[in-house]
C-alpha cells in the first residue's frame, strides 16, 4: 500500500526559482528525502524509495545537496580505526 502526501504551495513558487511545476515538485521531493536522510530519520534505501530512484543514484546525488554519505566526527573515525 502506498500513501500520498499533498503539499500546497503558491503557484508563483516554480517561476520564482526558475523551474517548471514538475521540476519544482521533483526537487522538493528530493530535498525532503535528503533532509530526512541527513537527520537520520530514513536510511539511504528508504530515502531513495521516497524519490523513486535506486539507492546508488540517491547516494550519488547527496553531494549536490552538500550532505556527506558518512557523517562521523574525527573522534568517531579514530575510535573506529583503533577498534578495527
Jmol script that loads the backbone (N, CA, C; Angstrom):
load data "model"
ATOM      1  N   UNK A   1       0.829  -1.169   0.000  1.00  0.00           N
ATOM      2  CA  UNK A   1       0.000   0.000   0.000  1.00  0.00           C
ATOM      3  C   UNK A   1       0.884   1.247   0.000  1.00  0.00           C
ATOM      4  N   UNK A   2       0.519   2.222  -0.755  1.00  0.00           N
ATOM      5  CA  UNK A   2       1.278   3.465  -0.868  1.00  0.00           C
ATOM      6  C   UNK A   2       0.420   4.632  -0.399  1.00  0.00           C
ATOM      7  N   UNK A   3       0.996   5.456   0.443  1.00  0.00           N
ATOM      8  CA  UNK A   3       0.300   6.639   0.926  1.00  0.00           C
ATOM      9  C   UNK A   3       0.725   7.847   0.092  1.00  0.00           C
ATOM     10  N   UNK A   4      -0.065   8.902   0.146  1.00  0.00           N
ATOM     11  CA  UNK A   4       0.231  10.113  -0.608  1.00  0.00           C
ATOM     12  C   UNK A   4       0.321  11.303   0.333  1.00  0.00           C
ATOM     13  N   UNK A   5       1.212  12.218   0.020  1.00  0.00           N
ATOM     14  CA  UNK A   5       1.376  13.451   0.775  1.00  0.00           C
ATOM     15  C   UNK A   5       1.078  14.607  -0.167  1.00  0.00           C
ATOM     16  N   UNK A   6       0.221  15.503   0.248  1.00  0.00           N
ATOM     17  CA  UNK A   6      -0.116  16.668  -0.566  1.00  0.00           C
ATOM     18  C   UNK A   6       0.412  17.911   0.131  1.00  0.00           C
ATOM     19  N   UNK A   7       1.138  18.722  -0.617  1.00  0.00           N
ATOM     20  CA  UNK A   7       1.671  19.970  -0.085  1.00  0.00           C
ATOM     21  C   UNK A   7       1.141  21.111  -0.934  1.00  0.00           C
ATOM     22  N   UNK A   8       0.509  22.051  -0.295  1.00  0.00           N
ATOM     23  CA  UNK A   8       0.015  23.227  -1.001  1.00  0.00           C
ATOM     24  C   UNK A   8       1.121  24.277  -1.065  1.00  0.00           C
ATOM     25  N   UNK A   9       1.264  24.906  -2.223  1.00  0.00           N
ATOM     26  CA  UNK A   9       2.234  25.985  -2.375  1.00  0.00           C
ATOM     27  C   UNK A   9       1.687  26.983  -3.389  1.00  0.00           C
ATOM     28  N   UNK A  10       2.091  28.245  -3.268  1.00  0.00           N
ATOM     29  CA  UNK A  10       1.614  29.253  -4.211  1.00  0.00           C
ATOM     30  C   UNK A  10       2.078  28.929  -5.635  1.00  0.00           C
ATOM     31  N   UNK A  11       1.235  29.186  -6.616  1.00  0.00           N
ATOM     32  CA  UNK A  11       1.590  28.861  -7.997  1.00  0.00           C
ATOM     33  C   UNK A  11       2.767  29.674  -8.510  1.00  0.00           C
ATOM     34  N   UNK A  12       3.168  30.696  -7.784  1.00  0.00           N
ATOM     35  CA  UNK A  12       4.317  31.518  -8.190  1.00  0.00           C
ATOM     36  C   UNK A  12       5.659  30.905  -7.806  1.00  0.00           C
ATOM     37  N   UNK A  13       5.676  29.918  -6.920  1.00  0.00           N
ATOM     38  CA  UNK A  13       6.934  29.329  -6.453  1.00  0.00           C
ATOM     39  C   UNK A  13       7.796  28.776  -7.585  1.00  0.00           C
ATOM     40  N   UNK A  14       7.258  27.937  -8.483  1.00  0.00           N
ATOM     41  CA  UNK A  14       8.126  27.407  -9.554  1.00  0.00           C
ATOM     42  C   UNK A  14       8.790  28.516 -10.381  1.00  0.00           C
ATOM     43  N   UNK A  15       8.018  29.519 -10.781  1.00  0.00           N
ATOM     44  CA  UNK A  15       8.597  30.630 -11.543  1.00  0.00           C
ATOM     45  C   UNK A  15       9.635  31.380 -10.728  1.00  0.00           C
ATOM     46  N   UNK A  16       9.383  31.539  -9.449  1.00  0.00           N
ATOM     47  CA  UNK A  16      10.298  32.282  -8.570  1.00  0.00           C
ATOM     48  C   UNK A  16      11.675  31.628  -8.498  1.00  0.00           C
ATOM     49  N   UNK A  17      11.716  30.301  -8.637  1.00  0.00           N
ATOM     50  CA  UNK A  17      13.003  29.596  -8.587  1.00  0.00           C
ATOM     51  C   UNK A  17      13.460  29.136  -9.972  1.00  0.00           C
ATOM     52  N   UNK A  18      12.760  29.596 -11.002  1.00  0.00           N
ATOM     53  CA  UNK A  18      13.169  29.293 -12.376  1.00  0.00           C
ATOM     54  C   UNK A  18      12.973  27.850 -12.788  1.00  0.00           C
ATOM     55  N   UNK A  19      11.920  27.233 -12.319  1.00  0.00           N
ATOM     56  CA  UNK A  19      11.639  25.826 -12.635  1.00  0.00           C
ATOM     57  C   UNK A  19      10.229  25.688 -13.180  1.00  0.00           C
ATOM     58  N   UNK A  20      10.002  24.585 -13.881  1.00  0.00           N
ATOM     59  CA  UNK A  20       8.627  24.243 -14.243  1.00  0.00           C
ATOM     60  C   UNK A  20       7.958  23.677 -12.997  1.00  0.00           C
ATOM     61  N   UNK A  21       6.654  23.538 -13.043  1.00  0.00           N
ATOM     62  CA  UNK A  21       5.938  22.960 -11.905  1.00  0.00           C
ATOM     63  C   UNK A  21       6.458  21.566 -11.591  1.00  0.00           C
ATOM     64  N   UNK A  22       6.662  20.758 -12.627  1.00  0.00           N
ATOM     65  CA  UNK A  22       7.134  19.385 -12.440  1.00  0.00           C
ATOM     66  C   UNK A  22       8.541  19.370 -11.840  1.00  0.00           C
ATOM     67  N   UNK A  23       9.428  20.246 -12.333  1.00  0.00           N
ATOM     68  CA  UNK A  23      10.787  20.312 -11.805  1.00  0.00           C
ATOM     69  C   UNK A  23      10.785  20.746 -10.340  1.00  0.00           C
ATOM     70  N   UNK A  24       9.959  21.741 -10.028  1.00  0.00           N
ATOM     71  CA  UNK A  24       9.859  22.237  -8.652  1.00  0.00           C
ATOM     72  C   UNK A  24       9.379  21.130  -7.715  1.00  0.00           C
ATOM     73  N   UNK A  25       8.372  20.383  -8.123  1.00  0.00           N
ATOM     74  CA  UNK A  25       7.834  19.317  -7.279  1.00  0.00           C
ATOM     75  C   UNK A  25       8.838  18.185  -7.106  1.00  0.00           C
ATOM     76  N   UNK A  26       9.544  17.838  -8.183  1.00  0.00           N
ATOM     77  CA  UNK A  26      10.561  16.787  -8.083  1.00  0.00           C
ATOM     78  C   UNK A  26      11.706  17.231  -7.172  1.00  0.00           C
ATOM     79  N   UNK A  27      12.142  18.479  -7.330  1.00  0.00           N
ATOM     80  CA  UNK A  27      13.222  18.993  -6.486  1.00  0.00           C
ATOM     81  C   UNK A  27      12.784  19.054  -5.020  1.00  0.00           C
ATOM     82  N   UNK A  28      11.538  19.391  -4.786  1.00  0.00           N
ATOM     83  CA  UNK A  28      11.017  19.424  -3.422  1.00  0.00           C
ATOM     84  C   UNK A  28      11.016  18.033  -2.802  1.00  0.00           C
ATOM     85  N   UNK A  29      10.651  17.048  -3.596  1.00  0.00           N
ATOM     86  CA  UNK A  29      10.657  15.662  -3.118  1.00  0.00           C
ATOM     87  C   UNK A  29      12.083  15.222  -2.760  1.00  0.00           C
ATOM     88  N   UNK A  30      13.035  15.570  -3.627  1.00  0.00           N
ATOM     89  CA  UNK A  30      14.440  15.262  -3.364  1.00  0.00           C
ATOM     90  C   UNK A  30      14.910  15.944  -2.087  1.00  0.00           C
ATOM     91  N   UNK A  31      14.579  17.228  -1.947  1.00  0.00           N
ATOM     92  CA  UNK A  31      15.025  17.981  -0.772  1.00  0.00           C
ATOM     93  C   UNK A  31      14.489  17.338   0.513  1.00  0.00           C
ATOM     94  N   UNK A  32      13.240  16.915   0.502  1.00  0.00           N
ATOM     95  CA  UNK A  32      12.653  16.279   1.667  1.00  0.00           C
ATOM     96  C   UNK A  32      13.366  14.953   1.969  1.00  0.00           C
ATOM     97  N   UNK A  33      13.592  14.146   0.957  1.00  0.00           N
ATOM     98  CA  UNK A  33      14.240  12.852   1.158  1.00  0.00           C
ATOM     99  C   UNK A  33      15.666  13.030   1.680  1.00  0.00           C
ATOM    100  N   UNK A  34      16.403  13.973   1.094  1.00  0.00           N
ATOM    101  CA  UNK A  34      17.787  14.209   1.518  1.00  0.00           C
ATOM    102  C   UNK A  34      17.814  14.709   2.961  1.00  0.00           C
ATOM    103  N   UNK A  35      16.925  15.627   3.297  1.00  0.00           N
ATOM    104  CA  UNK A  35      16.905  16.157   4.667  1.00  0.00           C
ATOM    105  C   UNK A  35      16.549  15.079   5.673  1.00  0.00           C
ATOM    106  N   UNK A  36      15.583  14.236   5.357  1.00  0.00           N
ATOM    107  CA  UNK A  36      15.225  13.145   6.265  1.00  0.00           C
ATOM    108  C   UNK A  36      16.372  12.153   6.422  1.00  0.00           C
ATOM    109  N   UNK A  37      17.125  11.930   5.345  1.00  0.00           N
ATOM    110  CA  UNK A  37      18.319  11.078   5.428  1.00  0.00           C
ATOM    111  C   UNK A  37      19.378  11.746   6.305  1.00  0.00           C
ATOM    112  N   UNK A  38      19.605  13.046   6.063  1.00  0.00           N
ATOM    113  CA  UNK A  38      20.611  13.791   6.826  1.00  0.00           C
ATOM    114  C   UNK A  38      20.281  13.785   8.318  1.00  0.00           C
ATOM    115  N   UNK A  39      19.010  13.864   8.637  1.00  0.00           N
ATOM    116  CA  UNK A  39      18.561  13.857  10.037  1.00  0.00           C
ATOM    117  C   UNK A  39      18.530  12.445  10.632  1.00  0.00           C
ATOM    118  N   UNK A  40      18.917  11.464   9.825  1.00  0.00           N
ATOM    119  CA  UNK A  40      18.944  10.057  10.232  1.00  0.00           C
ATOM    120  C   UNK A  40      17.550   9.508  10.539  1.00  0.00           C
ATOM    121  N   UNK A  41      16.541  10.076   9.867  1.00  0.00           N
ATOM    122  CA  UNK A  41      15.166   9.583  10.017  1.00  0.00           C
ATOM    123  C   UNK A  41      14.883   8.469   9.013  1.00  0.00           C
ATOM    124  N   UNK A  42      15.568   8.525   7.854  1.00  0.00           N
ATOM    125  CA  UNK A  42      15.428   7.497   6.819  1.00  0.00           C
ATOM    126  C   UNK A  42      16.795   6.963   6.433  1.00  0.00           C
ATOM    127  N   UNK A  43      16.840   5.683   6.097  1.00  0.00           N
ATOM    128  CA  UNK A  43      18.063   5.104   5.537  1.00  0.00           C
ATOM    129  C   UNK A  43      18.198   5.581   4.099  1.00  0.00           C
ATOM    130  N   UNK A  44      19.351   5.375   3.501  1.00  0.00           N
ATOM    131  CA  UNK A  44      19.532   5.780   2.104  1.00  0.00           C
ATOM    132  C   UNK A  44      18.577   5.016   1.192  1.00  0.00           C
ATOM    133  N   UNK A  45      18.306   3.768   1.513  1.00  0.00           N
ATOM    134  CA  UNK A  45      17.372   2.983   0.708  1.00  0.00           C
ATOM    135  C   UNK A  45      15.944   3.489   0.812  1.00  0.00           C
ATOM    136  N   UNK A  46      15.546   3.848   2.019  1.00  0.00           N
ATOM    137  CA  UNK A  46      14.200   4.376   2.219  1.00  0.00           C
ATOM    138  C   UNK A  46      14.043   5.744   1.552  1.00  0.00           C
ATOM    139  N   UNK A  47      15.065   6.586   1.678  1.00  0.00           N
ATOM    140  CA  UNK A  47      15.025   7.910   1.046  1.00  0.00           C
ATOM    141  C   UNK A  47      14.980   7.771  -0.467  1.00  0.00           C
ATOM    142  N   UNK A  48      15.733   6.816  -1.000  1.00  0.00           N
ATOM    143  CA  UNK A  48      15.720   6.565  -2.448  1.00  0.00           C
ATOM    144  C   UNK A  48      14.326   6.145  -2.904  1.00  0.00           C
ATOM    145  N   UNK A  49      13.681   5.302  -2.124  1.00  0.00           N
ATOM    146  CA  UNK A  49      12.322   4.859  -2.463  1.00  0.00           C
ATOM    147  C   UNK A  49      11.347   6.041  -2.451  1.00  0.00           C
ATOM    148  N   UNK A  50      11.558   6.990  -1.560  1.00  0.00           N
ATOM    149  CA  UNK A  50      10.693   8.164  -1.482  1.00  0.00           C
ATOM    150  C   UNK A  50      10.736   8.971  -2.777  1.00  0.00           C
ATOM    151  N   UNK A  51      11.925   9.063  -3.391  1.00  0.00           N
ATOM    152  CA  UNK A  51      12.028   9.813  -4.652  1.00  0.00           C
ATOM    153  C   UNK A  51      11.871   8.930  -5.879  1.00  0.00           C
ATOM    154  N   UNK A  52      11.809   7.628  -5.676  1.00  0.00           N
ATOM    155  CA  UNK A  52      11.581   6.727  -6.796  1.00  0.00           C
ATOM    156  C   UNK A  52      12.819   6.415  -7.619  1.00  0.00           C
ATOM    157  N   UNK A  53      13.982   6.372  -6.942  1.00  0.00           N
ATOM    158  CA  UNK A  53      15.233   6.015  -7.627  1.00  0.00           C
ATOM    159  C   UNK A  53      15.898   4.885  -6.860  1.00  0.00           C
ATOM    160  N   UNK A  54      16.942   4.311  -7.440  1.00  0.00           N
ATOM    161  CA  UNK A  54      17.672   3.263  -6.729  1.00  0.00           C
ATOM    162  C   UNK A  54      18.616   3.909  -5.709  1.00  0.00           C
ATOM    163  N   UNK A  55      19.076   3.114  -4.768  1.00  0.00           N
ATOM    164  CA  UNK A  55      19.907   3.601  -3.659  1.00  0.00           C
ATOM    165  C   UNK A  55      21.192   4.252  -4.144  1.00  0.00           C
ATOM    166  N   UNK A  56      21.853   3.679  -5.135  1.00  0.00           N
ATOM    167  CA  UNK A  56      23.115   4.226  -5.641  1.00  0.00           C
ATOM    168  C   UNK A  56      22.894   5.612  -6.238  1.00  0.00           C
ATOM    169  N   UNK A  57      21.832   5.784  -6.992  1.00  0.00           N
ATOM    170  CA  UNK A  57      21.508   7.100  -7.573  1.00  0.00           C
ATOM    171  C   UNK A  57      21.286   8.118  -6.466  1.00  0.00           C
ATOM    172  N   UNK A  58      20.578   7.722  -5.422  1.00  0.00           N
ATOM    173  CA  UNK A  58      20.343   8.632  -4.300  1.00  0.00           C
ATOM    174  C   UNK A  58      21.662   9.018  -3.639  1.00  0.00           C
ATOM    175  N   UNK A  59      22.489   8.040  -3.363  1.00  0.00           N
ATOM    176  CA  UNK A  59      23.773   8.294  -2.697  1.00  0.00           C
ATOM    177  C   UNK A  59      24.645   9.232  -3.534  1.00  0.00           C
ATOM    178  N   UNK A  60      24.673   9.015  -4.842  1.00  0.00           N
ATOM    179  CA  UNK A  60      25.498   9.851  -5.708  1.00  0.00           C
ATOM    180  C   UNK A  60      25.006  11.299  -5.752  1.00  0.00           C
ATOM    181  N   UNK A  61      23.736  11.510  -5.526  1.00  0.00           N
ATOM    182  CA  UNK A  61      23.168  12.861  -5.590  1.00  0.00           C
ATOM    183  C   UNK A  61      23.318  13.631  -4.275  1.00  0.00           C
ATOM    184  N   UNK A  62      23.665  12.963  -3.200  1.00  0.00           N
ATOM    185  CA  UNK A  62      23.812  13.626  -1.905  1.00  0.00           C
ATOM    186  C   UNK A  62      24.784  14.800  -1.971  1.00  0.00           C
ATOM    187  N   UNK A  63      25.855  14.642  -2.731  1.00  0.00           N
ATOM    188  CA  UNK A  63      26.860  15.691  -2.846  1.00  0.00           C
ATOM    189  C   UNK A  63      26.267  16.992  -3.378  1.00  0.00           C
ATOM    190  N   UNK A  64      25.295  16.901  -4.282  1.00  0.00           N
ATOM    191  CA  UNK A  64      24.650  18.100  -4.833  1.00  0.00           C
ATOM    192  C   UNK A  64      23.934  18.907  -3.756  1.00  0.00           C
ATOM    193  N   UNK A  65      23.569  18.244  -2.670  1.00  0.00           N
ATOM    194  CA  UNK A  65      22.885  18.912  -1.566  1.00  0.00           C
ATOM    195  C   UNK A  65      23.833  19.211  -0.402  1.00  0.00           C
ATOM    196  N   UNK A  66      25.113  18.920  -0.593  1.00  0.00           N
ATOM    197  CA  UNK A  66      26.097  19.187   0.455  1.00  0.00           C
ATOM    198  C   UNK A  66      25.977  18.270   1.651  1.00  0.00           C
ATOM    199  N   UNK A  67      25.446  17.073   1.428  1.00  0.00           N
ATOM    200  CA  UNK A  67      25.250  16.111   2.512  1.00  0.00           C
ATOM    201  C   UNK A  67      26.225  14.955   2.344  1.00  0.00           C
ATOM    202  N   UNK A  68      27.062  14.718   3.355  1.00  0.00           N
ATOM    203  CA  UNK A  68      28.018  13.607   3.246  1.00  0.00           C
ATOM    204  C   UNK A  68      27.320  12.258   3.383  1.00  0.00           C
ATOM    205  N   UNK A  69      27.860  11.264   2.699  1.00  0.00           N
ATOM    206  CA  UNK A  69      27.319   9.906   2.811  1.00  0.00           C
ATOM    207  C   UNK A  69      27.531   9.371   4.221  1.00  0.00           C
ATOM    208  N   UNK A  70      28.731   9.613   4.746  1.00  0.00           N
ATOM    209  CA  UNK A  70      29.068   9.166   6.095  1.00  0.00           C
ATOM    210  C   UNK A  70      29.325  10.405   6.934  1.00  0.00           C
ATOM    211  N   UNK A  71      28.616  10.526   8.024  1.00  0.00           N
ATOM    212  CA  UNK A  71      28.702  11.714   8.862  1.00  0.00           C
ATOM    213  C   UNK A  71      29.268  11.324  10.228  1.00  0.00           C
ATOM    214  N   UNK A  72      30.595  11.127  10.256  1.00  0.00           N
ATOM    215  CA  UNK A  72      31.263  10.768  11.506  1.00  0.00           C
ATOM    216  C   UNK A  72      32.221  11.877  11.904  1.00  0.00           C
ATOM    217  N   UNK A  73      32.345  12.117  13.198  1.00  0.00           N
ATOM    218  CA  UNK A  73      33.310  13.091  13.680  1.00  0.00           C
ATOM    219  C   UNK A  73      34.708  12.481  13.598  1.00  0.00           C
ATOM    220  N   UNK A  74      35.719  13.315  13.737  1.00  0.00           N
ATOM    221  CA  UNK A  74      37.099  12.824  13.716  1.00  0.00           C
ATOM    222  C   UNK A  74      37.321  11.825  14.848  1.00  0.00           C
ATOM    223  N   UNK A  75      36.740  12.094  16.008  1.00  0.00           N
ATOM    224  CA  UNK A  75      36.865  11.178  17.151  1.00  0.00           C
ATOM    225  C   UNK A  75      36.254   9.817  16.847  1.00  0.00           C
ATOM    226  N   UNK A  76      35.080   9.822  16.202  1.00  0.00           N
ATOM    227  CA  UNK A  76      34.419   8.562  15.851  1.00  0.00           C
ATOM    228  C   UNK A  76      35.248   7.778  14.842  1.00  0.00           C
ATOM    229  N   UNK A  77      35.836   8.484  13.885  1.00  0.00           N
ATOM    230  CA  UNK A  77      36.673   7.812  12.888  1.00  0.00           C
ATOM    231  C   UNK A  77      37.903   7.194  13.543  1.00  0.00           C
ATOM    232  N   UNK A  78      38.567   7.955  14.419  1.00  0.00           N
ATOM    233  CA  UNK A  78      39.752   7.433  15.109  1.00  0.00           C
ATOM    234  C   UNK A  78      39.394   6.256  15.988  1.00  0.00           C
ATOM    235  N   UNK A  79      38.272   6.336  16.676  1.00  0.00           N
ATOM    236  CA  UNK A  79      37.817   5.246  17.527  1.00  0.00           C
ATOM    237  C   UNK A  79      37.565   3.978  16.716  1.00  0.00           C
ATOM    238  N   UNK A  80      36.917   4.154  15.557  1.00  0.00           N
ATOM    239  CA  UNK A  80      36.647   3.015  14.692  1.00  0.00           C
ATOM    240  C   UNK A  80      37.930   2.392  14.184  1.00  0.00           C
ATOM    241  N   UNK A  81      38.922   3.220  13.858  1.00  0.00           N
ATOM    242  CA  UNK A  81      40.217   2.700  13.365  1.00  0.00           C
ATOM    243  C   UNK A  81      40.952   1.956  14.476  1.00  0.00           C
ATOM    244  N   UNK A  82      40.899   2.468  15.693  1.00  0.00           N
ATOM    245  CA  UNK A  82      41.576   1.820  16.822  1.00  0.00           C
ATOM    246  C   UNK A  82      40.934   0.486  17.165  1.00  0.00           C
ATOM    247  N   UNK A  83      39.638   0.381  16.982  1.00  0.00           N
ATOM    248  CA  UNK A  83      38.912  -0.847  17.324  1.00  0.00           C
ATOM    249  C   UNK A  83      38.923  -1.875  16.194  1.00  0.00           C
ATOM    250  N   UNK A  84      39.468  -1.502  15.052  1.00  0.00           N
ATOM    251  CA  UNK A  84      39.468  -2.425  13.904  1.00  0.00           C
ATOM    252  C   UNK A  84      40.554  -3.459  14.028  1.00  0.00           C
TER     253      UNK A  84
END
end "model"
wireframe off; spacefill off
backbone 0.3
color backbone group
